[in-house]
């Protein structure tokens, strides 16, 4: 994350990344045969607040 970002909950400025385990994937709405993409979470190290989540493979969500 950018240096100027801070946690809105506690004001912390140190962040880590993690991912959900198990069936925590996101799948495109209109594509039937796809494996989807894992979701990565940016987490405040101080309080545990999840600042943002994003998919690792955004190209899988393009409408072609």
ABEGO torsion letter per residue (X at the ends): XBAABBBAAAGBABBBBBBBBEABBBBBAABABBAEBBBBBBBBAAAGBBABBBBABAAAABBX
